[in-house]
Amino acid sequence: MTGFVPAVVPVPRHVPGPAGPWAPVAGDLARCGTAVVWSRVAPWHPAPVPPGRLRALLGDDRVRYEARRGADAERFAAGRLLLKYAAAQALRVPPDGIELAYGLTGRPLVRGRPGVALSLSHTGDLLCVAVTVVGGIGVDVESAGRRLYDSGLEPRMCAPSERDALARLPEADRNPRLLRLWVLKEAYTKALAQGRLLPFTSFGFRPHGAGGGAELLRADGTAVADPAWRFTTLPLDGTHLVGLAVRDTGRLGDAECSDPLDRLSRSTAENLLERGSTEPVWKGLPPWPG
């Protein structure tokens, strides 16, 4: 059991640039073991950074940065810098002392520090990073005004029980609910280190009516009673919605996976990777929202 307060959900902290403020982020990590940070690309633009300093900060990612151009390169560099600065708060070291690595599905890791987990999401010029020292983590951010309902995606992103629940809602509430489901599913699959290898129809969520919490469901709509997982959606700056999934491994005892849903979803990804496939299981269908 960890010594953190799992019921405390950290609010997304706005960090305008490398100078911070970082104290609220460090405070969230000290209090509940998890922090969520957001910023814009421009303040992290690498152009003003001296070349030597940029090389030290980007480390092995410098090659990937130099292979990109324009806005893509700027967003890539900004995201990696924000990841390093956030991880530095968890480890209490300078950001250029952080070396990033990547899992098989692209999940960012802190090399040599398995006790710190990271997740990155972006939309437009907005960046969002989640960091935890309690286990696994996934984050997703989307514009709160994004239209998903009636786009034809529901059969591919919702379990049958979720589609039934959507149909029972007043029409005005359906798009906000679908957006909550989307960011939660993105966050959960990131926390499992699977990206989009796991079909979104193979599991579901039941968002709580009050607050941003949510309950994990199996595909048939039955609840997954798993105290290790915590799911929530959080408003960001009045314009965006954040989905957060945290898996507190201090609550698992000796079990590798605390629930059959975890074992099934991990096995699905492992089988795909053994076959050499990193393509989403719905490859060939119309594209998902970007």
N, C-alpha and C positions, 0 to 999 in steps of 0.2 A: 504494500500500500504506500502510495506517495504521501508526502507531507503537504501537498498543495490543496487548494480548495476547488474541487472539480465543478461545483455548482456555479462558480463565478465565471461568467462568459466575458472575455475581454472585448471592449469596444474597439473598432478599427481606429488606430492612432494615425493621425496625419503627421508625416515627417516631411516638411517642405524641401529638404535637401540634406546633404551629408552632415551639415552642422547640427542637425536635430530640430527639435528637442528629442533626446533619447531617454530621458529619465522616466517618462510614463511607460515606455516600452519595457525598460528594465524592471519597473514596478509591477507590471502585469506578469512578467516572467517569474518574479519572486513570489507573487501572491498565488497565481494559479498555474504556473508552469507553461503558459501559452501566451503568445502575443500576436496581434494582427496589425500590420503596418501598411499604409498606402501613401502613394506619392504620384507625381506626374513625371513624364520622361524628361522634360526640359531642364529641371534643376540638376539632373544627373547626367546631362550631356557631357560626353567625354572630351569635347574640343578644348575647353579651358584647362584640362588636366595635363600637366607636363608629361611627356612620353614615358619617362622612366617611372613616374608614379602610376600611370595608367597600366603599364606592363606589370607592375607589382600587384595592382588591384585585380586585374583580370586574370593573371596567372595563365593557366593552360587555355582559358577561354579566349585569349587574345587572338589565336589563329582563327577561331570561329567568328570572332568579331570582324577581323580584317577581310574575311571572305564575304561579308555582307556589305550592302551599300545603302546610303540614304537613311530613311526613317527606320528601316528594318535594323540597320546596324546600331542606330541610336537607341532604339527600344531594347535590343539585345544587351548592349552594354549597361544601360540604365537598370534593367532587371537584375543583371548579375551583381552590380554594385549594391543595389538595395538588398539582395539576398545576403551578401557578405556583411553589410553593416548590421542587418538584423541578427544574423548568426553571431556576430561579435558581441552583441548585448547578452546573448545567452551564455557565451563562453568567457566573457569579460576579457577579451583580447583585442588588439587593434585589428581593423578589418583586413589589412593587407597580410595578416597572419592566418587568414582563413583561406583554405584551398577547396574549391568546389569539385565534386565529381558527379557522375550521373549513373543511375540504375539502368537496367535493360530497357525500360519503357520511358527513359528520359527524366525520371524524377531527380531533382537536385539533392545532393548529399554533401555533408561536410566531411572531407577526406580525413580518416583517422579519428572521427568523433561520432561514433554510432549513437551516442546518447542525445544528439541534437537532430531533429527532423525539420525539414523545410518544405514549403510549397509556394509556387509562384503562379499568379494569374494576371492577365492584362486584357483590357478592352480599350481600343483607341489609344490615347496617350496616358491612360490611368493604369498604374501598377499596384498590385496588392500581394504582399508576402505574409505568410503565416509561419511562425516558428514555435516549436515546442520542445520541452525537455522531459515530457512524461511518456512519450511513445511515438505513434504515427500521426500524421496530419495531412489534410488536404484542404485547399481553398479554391474558390471560384468567384469571380466578380463579373457582373453583367449590368448593363444599363437598366434601371428600373422601368423605363418606358418601352423596353423591347417587346415586340409583338411575336408571340409564339403560338397562341391559341388560334385554331383554324388555319394553321399553316401546313397541315398534313403530316406533322411530325408525331402527333400523339400515339399512333399505333407502334412507332419505333422507339419512343422514349418512355412510355408509360406501361406499367404492369396493368393487367385487366382490372384489378381492384382500384387502381388510381384513376383509370378512365371512367369507371362507374362513379367514383366520388366526384370527379369533375362534372359529370353530367347532372349530378344532383345539386350543384351550386348555381346560384343566380348567374346569368351570363356575364355580368360586370365583374364577377369575382374569379372567373375562370382563367383569364390570362395571368393575373397576379399569382394564383395558385400554381399554374404551370411553370412560371418563372422560378418560384420557390423550389419546385421539384427539380427543375433543371440544375440550379446551382448546387443543390444538395447532392444530386447524383454525380455531378462533376467532381465535387469535393470528396465524396466517398470513394470513388474509383481512383482518385489521385492518392488518397490516404492508403489504399490497398496497393499502390504502386502498379496499377494496371492501365491507367489512361482510359482509352475507349475500347480496350480489348474485351471488357465485360459488357454484355448486352444490357442496356438500361431497362429492358423489359423483364429481366431476371430477378429484380428486387424492386422495392418501392419505399415510399415514405408517407407517413401521416403527419402533416404539419399540425402543431398545436394551435388551437384557436387564439389563445392569448400568448403574446411574446413570440419569439422566433424559433422556439424549440421544435423538434420533430422526432418521430418514432420510426425506427427502421422496420420494414416489413419484408417478408418473403414474397415471392411472386403470387402466391395464392391469397395474399392479404393478411396472413397471420403475423402477429408481432414477434420480433426477435428480442427476447428478454436478455439483453447483454449489457451489464453495467460498465463494461470497458469503453463503450462507444458513447460519444456525445455529439449531437448534431444540432446546428442552429443556423438561422439566417439573420443577418444583421444589416440594417440600413447604413449606407455610406454617403455622407455629405448631402443627403436628400435627393441624390440623383442616381445612385447605384444600389445594387443588392449584392451582399456577400453570402456565400454558402461556406460553412465551416464544418469539417468532420475531424474529431480528435479521438484517438484510440489510446487510452491510458493503460499501458502494458503493466503498470504496477498493480492493476486490479485483476490480472489474469492468472495469478499463481504460476504453476508449472506448465500450463497448457499452451501450446503454440498458437492455436486459434480457439477462441472461447465459444464459438458457435458454428454449427454446420454451414451456415450461409457463408461465413468467412472461408471455411475449408473448400467449399464448392467454387467460390469465386476465384480463390487463389489457384486452385487446380485448373480452372479454365484457362487462365493466363499462362500458367506453366506449360500446359499442353501445346498452346499456340506457339510459345517461344521455342519449345523443343523442336517443333516442325520448321523453325526458322521464319515464322510469320510474325511481323509486328504490325500488320494491317488491321484496322478495325474489323470486327466480325460482320459488319454491314457494308463492306467495301462493294462498290458497284451500284449502290443505291444513291439517290440524290443527296447532295452534301448537307451535313448538319450546319446549324448556324455557326459562324466563324468564331 
